[in-house]
Amino acid sequence: GMKGTMADYQIGAVAETPIMDVYPYSAEPNDKPEFDPNKA
């Protein structure tokens, strides 16, 4: 039962914020040139 719990916890934690926090910036780098280190 440990495997199922670990997978559930990781997926839930990752889909809770990290994805939402990274996607906006990575998906629209042109919309936020100030936060784009690649063009700096």
C-alpha distance matrix in Angstrom:
0.0 3.8 5.5 5.5 6.4 8.7 10.2 10.8 12.4 14.4 15.7 16.6 18.3 20.1 21.3 22.3 25.3 25.6 26.2 28.7 30.3 30.8 31.7 34.8 36.4 35.4 36.2 39.6 41.1 44.5 44.1 43.5 45.8 45.8 42.1 42.5 42.8 43.5 46.8 47.7
3.8 0.0 3.8 5.6 5.1 6.0 8.5 9.8 10.4 12.1 14.1 15.2 16.2 18.0 19.7 20.7 23.3 23.2 24.2 26.9 28.1 28.5 29.8 32.9 34.2 33.3 34.4 37.7 38.9 42.5 42.2 41.3 43.4 43.2 39.5 39.9 39.9 40.8 44.1 44.9
5.5 3.8 0.0 3.8 5.5 5.2 6.1 8.5 9.9 10.6 12.1 14.0 15.3 16.3 18.0 19.6 22.1 21.7 22.2 25.1 26.5 26.5 27.5 30.9 32.1 30.9 31.9 35.3 36.6 40.1 40.0 39.3 41.3 41.5 37.8 37.8 37.9 38.5 41.9 42.9
5.5 5.6 3.8 0.0 3.8 5.6 5.3 6.0 8.5 10.0 10.6 12.0 14.1 15.3 16.3 17.8 20.8 20.9 21.1 23.7 25.5 25.8 26.5 29.7 31.4 30.3 30.9 34.3 35.9 39.3 39.0 38.5 40.8 41.1 37.4 37.7 38.2 38.8 42.0 43.1
6.4 5.1 5.5 3.8 0.0 3.8 5.5 5.1 6.0 8.5 9.9 10.5 12.0 14.0 15.3 16.1 19.0 19.4 20.2 22.6 24.1 24.9 25.9 28.9 30.5 29.8 30.7 33.9 35.4 38.8 38.2 37.5 39.9 39.8 36.2 36.7 37.2 38.2 41.3 42.2
8.7 6.0 5.2 5.6 3.8 0.0 3.8 5.5 5.1 6.0 8.5 9.8 10.4 11.9 14.0 15.1 17.4 17.2 18.2 21.0 22.1 22.5 23.9 27.0 28.2 27.4 28.6 31.8 32.9 36.5 36.2 35.2 37.4 37.3 33.5 34.0 34.2 35.1 38.4 39.1
10.2 8.5 6.1 5.3 5.5 3.8 0.0 3.8 5.5 5.2 6.0 8.4 9.9 10.5 11.9 13.8 16.3 16.0 16.2 19.1 20.7 20.8 21.6 24.9 26.3 25.2 26.1 29.5 30.9 34.4 34.1 33.5 35.7 35.9 32.3 32.4 32.9 33.5 36.7 37.8
10.8 9.8 8.5 6.0 5.1 5.5 3.8 0.0 3.8 5.6 5.3 6.0 8.5 10.0 10.5 11.8 14.9 15.5 15.7 18.0 19.9 20.6 21.3 24.2 26.1 25.4 26.0 29.2 30.9 34.3 33.6 33.2 35.7 35.8 32.3 32.8 33.6 34.5 37.5 38.5
12.4 10.4 9.9 8.5 6.0 5.1 5.5 3.8 0.0 3.8 5.6 5.2 6.0 8.4 9.9 10.3 13.0 13.6 14.7 16.9 18.2 19.3 20.6 23.3 24.9 24.6 25.6 28.5 30.0 33.4 32.6 31.8 34.3 34.1 30.4 31.3 31.9 33.1 36.1 36.8
14.4 12.1 10.6 10.0 8.5 6.0 5.2 5.6 3.8 0.0 3.8 5.5 5.2 5.9 8.4 9.7 11.7 11.2 12.3 15.0 16.1 16.5 17.9 21.0 22.2 21.6 22.8 25.9 27.1 30.7 30.2 29.2 31.5 31.4 27.7 28.2 28.7 29.7 32.9 33.6
15.7 14.1 12.1 10.6 9.9 8.5 6.0 5.3 5.6 3.8 0.0 3.8 5.6 5.2 5.9 8.2 10.8 10.7 10.6 13.2 15.1 15.4 16.1 19.1 20.9 20.1 20.8 24.0 25.6 29.0 28.5 28.0 30.5 30.8 27.2 27.6 28.5 29.3 32.2 33.4
16.6 15.2 14.0 12.0 10.5 9.8 8.4 6.0 5.2 5.5 3.8 0.0 3.8 5.5 5.3 5.8 9.1 10.4 10.8 12.4 14.4 15.7 16.4 18.9 21.0 20.9 21.4 24.3 26.1 29.4 28.4 27.9 30.6 30.7 27.2 28.1 29.3 30.4 33.1 34.1
18.3 16.2 15.3 14.1 12.0 10.4 9.9 8.5 6.0 5.2 5.6 3.8 0.0 3.8 5.6 5.0 7.1 8.0 9.6 11.3 12.4 13.9 15.4 17.8 19.3 19.5 20.7 23.3 24.7 28.1 27.1 26.1 28.7 28.3 24.8 25.9 26.8 28.3 31.0 31.6
20.1 18.0 16.3 15.3 14.0 11.9 10.5 10.0 8.4 5.9 5.2 5.5 3.8 0.0 3.8 5.4 6.3 5.6 6.5 9.1 10.2 10.9 12.3 15.1 16.5 16.2 17.4 20.2 21.6 25.1 24.4 23.5 25.9 25.9 22.3 23.0 23.9 25.1 27.9 28.8
21.3 19.7 18.0 16.3 15.3 14.0 11.9 10.5 9.9 8.4 5.9 5.3 5.6 3.8 0.0 3.8 5.8 6.6 5.8 7.5 9.9 10.9 11.2 13.8 16.0 15.8 16.2 19.1 21.0 24.2 23.2 22.9 25.7 26.0 22.7 23.4 24.9 25.9 28.4 29.6
22.3 20.7 19.6 17.8 16.1 15.1 13.8 11.8 10.3 9.7 8.2 5.8 5.0 5.4 3.8 0.0 3.8 6.6 7.3 7.5 9.4 11.6 12.5 14.2 16.5 17.1 17.7 20.0 21.9 25.0 23.5 22.9 25.9 25.7 22.5 23.8 25.4 26.9 29.2 30.0
25.3 23.3 22.1 20.8 19.0 17.4 16.3 14.9 13.0 11.7 10.8 9.1 7.1 6.3 5.8 3.8 0.0 3.9 5.6 5.2 5.9 8.6 10.1 11.5 13.3 14.4 15.4 17.4 18.9 22.0 20.5 19.5 22.4 22.1 18.8 20.3 21.9 23.6 25.9 26.4
25.6 23.2 21.7 20.9 19.4 17.2 16.0 15.5 13.6 11.2 10.7 10.4 8.0 5.6 6.6 6.6 3.9 0.0 3.8 5.5 5.0 6.1 8.4 10.6 11.6 12.0 13.7 16.0 16.9 20.4 19.5 18.3 20.7 20.5 16.9 18.0 19.1 20.7 23.2 23.8
26.2 24.2 22.2 21.1 20.2 18.2 16.2 15.7 14.7 12.3 10.6 10.8 9.6 6.5 5.8 7.3 5.6 3.8 0.0 3.8 5.4 5.3 5.8 8.7 10.4 10.2 11.1 13.8 15.4 18.8 18.0 17.5 20.1 20.5 17.1 17.7 19.3 20.3 22.7 23.9
28.7 26.9 25.1 23.7 22.6 21.0 19.1 18.0 16.9 15.0 13.2 12.4 11.3 9.1 7.5 7.5 5.2 5.5 3.8 0.0 3.8 5.6 5.5 6.7 9.3 10.3 10.6 12.6 14.6 17.5 16.1 15.7 18.8 19.1 16.1 17.2 19.4 20.7 22.6 23.6
30.3 28.1 26.5 25.5 24.1 22.1 20.7 19.9 18.2 16.1 15.1 14.4 12.4 10.2 9.9 9.4 5.9 5.0 5.4 3.8 0.0 3.8 5.9 6.4 7.5 9.3 10.7 12.1 13.2 16.4 15.0 13.8 16.6 16.4 13.1 14.6 16.5 18.3 20.2 20.8
30.8 28.5 26.5 25.8 24.9 22.5 20.8 20.6 19.3 16.5 15.4 15.7 13.9 10.9 10.9 11.6 8.6 6.1 5.3 5.6 3.8 0.0 3.8 5.8 5.7 6.1 8.2 10.2 10.9 14.4 13.9 12.8 15.1 15.4 12.0 12.5 14.2 15.4 17.7 18.7
31.7 29.8 27.5 26.5 25.9 23.9 21.6 21.3 20.6 17.9 16.1 16.4 15.4 12.3 11.2 12.5 10.1 8.4 5.8 5.5 5.9 3.8 0.0 3.8 5.5 5.1 5.4 8.0 9.8 13.0 12.5 12.4 15.0 16.2 13.2 13.3 15.7 16.2 18.1 19.7
34.8 32.9 30.9 29.7 28.9 27.0 24.9 24.2 23.3 21.0 19.1 18.9 17.8 15.1 13.8 14.2 11.5 10.6 8.7 6.7 6.4 5.8 3.8 0.0 3.8 5.8 5.4 6.0 8.2 10.9 9.4 9.5 12.7 13.8 11.3 12.1 15.1 16.0 17.1 18.6
36.4 34.2 32.1 31.4 30.5 28.2 26.3 26.1 24.9 22.2 20.9 21.0 19.3 16.5 16.0 16.5 13.3 11.6 10.4 9.3 7.5 5.7 5.5 3.8 0.0 3.8 5.6 5.4 5.7 8.9 8.3 7.2 9.7 10.7 7.9 8.4 11.3 12.3 13.6 14.9
35.4 33.3 30.9 30.3 29.8 27.4 25.2 25.4 24.6 21.6 20.1 20.9 19.5 16.2 15.8 17.1 14.4 12.0 10.2 10.3 9.3 6.1 5.1 5.8 3.8 0.0 3.8 5.6 5.7 9.3 10.0 9.6 11.2 12.9 10.1 9.1 11.4 11.4 13.2 15.2
36.2 34.4 31.9 30.9 30.7 28.6 26.1 26.0 25.6 22.8 20.8 21.4 20.7 17.4 16.2 17.7 15.4 13.7 11.1 10.6 10.7 8.2 5.4 5.4 5.6 3.8 0.0 3.8 6.2 8.8 9.2 10.2 12.3 14.6 12.5 11.6 14.4 14.0 15.2 17.6
39.6 37.7 35.3 34.3 33.9 31.8 29.5 29.2 28.5 25.9 24.0 24.3 23.3 20.2 19.1 20.0 17.4 16.0 13.8 12.6 12.1 10.2 8.0 6.0 5.4 5.6 3.8 0.0 3.8 5.4 5.4 7.0 9.3 11.9 10.5 9.9 13.3 13.2 13.4 15.7
41.1 38.9 36.6 35.9 35.4 32.9 30.9 30.9 30.0 27.1 25.6 26.1 24.7 21.6 21.0 21.9 18.9 16.9 15.4 14.6 13.2 10.9 9.8 8.2 5.7 5.7 6.2 3.8 0.0 3.8 5.4 5.4 6.3 9.1 7.8 6.3 9.8 9.5 9.6 11.9
44.5 42.5 40.1 39.3 38.8 36.5 34.4 34.3 33.4 30.7 29.0 29.4 28.1 25.1 24.2 25.0 22.0 20.4 18.8 17.5 16.4 14.4 13.0 10.9 8.9 9.3 8.8 5.4 3.8 0.0 3.8 5.4 5.7 9.3 9.5 8.2 11.7 11.1 9.9 12.3
44.1 42.2 40.0 39.0 38.2 36.2 34.1 33.6 32.6 30.2 28.5 28.4 27.1 24.4 23.2 23.5 20.5 19.5 18.0 16.1 15.0 13.9 12.5 9.4 8.3 10.0 9.2 5.4 5.4 3.8 0.0 3.8 6.2 8.9 9.3 9.5 13.3 13.6 12.5 14.2
43.5 41.3 39.3 38.5 37.5 35.2 33.5 33.2 31.8 29.2 28.0 27.9 26.1 23.5 22.9 22.9 19.5 18.3 17.5 15.7 13.8 12.8 12.4 9.5 7.2 9.6 10.2 7.0 5.4 5.4 3.8 0.0 3.8 5.4 5.6 6.6 10.4 11.6 10.7 11.6
45.8 43.4 41.3 40.8 39.9 37.4 35.7 35.7 34.3 31.5 30.5 30.6 28.7 25.9 25.7 25.9 22.4 20.7 20.1 18.8 16.6 15.1 15.0 12.7 9.7 11.2 12.3 9.3 6.3 5.7 6.2 3.8 0.0 3.8 5.4 5.0 8.3 9.2 7.4 8.2
45.8 43.2 41.5 41.1 39.8 37.3 35.9 35.8 34.1 31.4 30.8 30.7 28.3 25.9 26.0 25.7 22.1 20.5 20.5 19.1 16.4 15.4 16.2 13.8 10.7 12.9 14.6 11.9 9.1 9.3 8.9 5.4 3.8 0.0 3.8 5.6 7.9 10.2 8.8 7.9
42.1 39.5 37.8 37.4 36.2 33.5 32.3 32.3 30.4 27.7 27.2 27.2 24.8 22.3 22.7 22.5 18.8 16.9 17.1 16.1 13.1 12.0 13.2 11.3 7.9 10.1 12.5 10.5 7.8 9.5 9.3 5.6 5.4 3.8 0.0 3.8 6.2 9.0 9.1 8.6
42.5 39.9 37.8 37.7 36.7 34.0 32.4 32.8 31.3 28.2 27.6 28.1 25.9 23.0 23.4 23.8 20.3 18.0 17.7 17.2 14.6 12.5 13.3 12.1 8.4 9.1 11.6 9.9 6.3 8.2 9.5 6.6 5.0 5.6 3.8 0.0 3.8 5.5 5.9 6.5
42.8 39.9 37.9 38.2 37.2 34.2 32.9 33.6 31.9 28.7 28.5 29.3 26.8 23.9 24.9 25.4 21.9 19.1 19.3 19.4 16.5 14.2 15.7 15.1 11.3 11.4 14.4 13.3 9.8 11.7 13.3 10.4 8.3 7.9 6.2 3.8 0.0 3.8 5.5 4.9
43.5 40.8 38.5 38.8 38.2 35.1 33.5 34.5 33.1 29.7 29.3 30.4 28.3 25.1 25.9 26.9 23.6 20.7 20.3 20.7 18.3 15.4 16.2 16.0 12.3 11.4 14.0 13.2 9.5 11.1 13.6 11.6 9.2 10.2 9.0 5.5 3.8 0.0 3.8 5.6
46.8 44.1 41.9 42.0 41.3 38.4 36.7 37.5 36.1 32.9 32.2 33.1 31.0 27.9 28.4 29.2 25.9 23.2 22.7 22.6 20.2 17.7 18.1 17.1 13.6 13.2 15.2 13.4 9.6 9.9 12.5 10.7 7.4 8.8 9.1 5.9 5.5 3.8 0.0 3.8
47.7 44.9 42.9 43.1 42.2 39.1 37.8 38.5 36.8 33.6 33.4 34.1 31.6 28.8 29.6 30.0 26.4 23.8 23.9 23.6 20.8 18.7 19.7 18.6 14.9 15.2 17.6 15.7 11.9 12.3 14.2 11.6 8.2 7.9 8.6 6.5 4.9 5.6 3.8 0.0
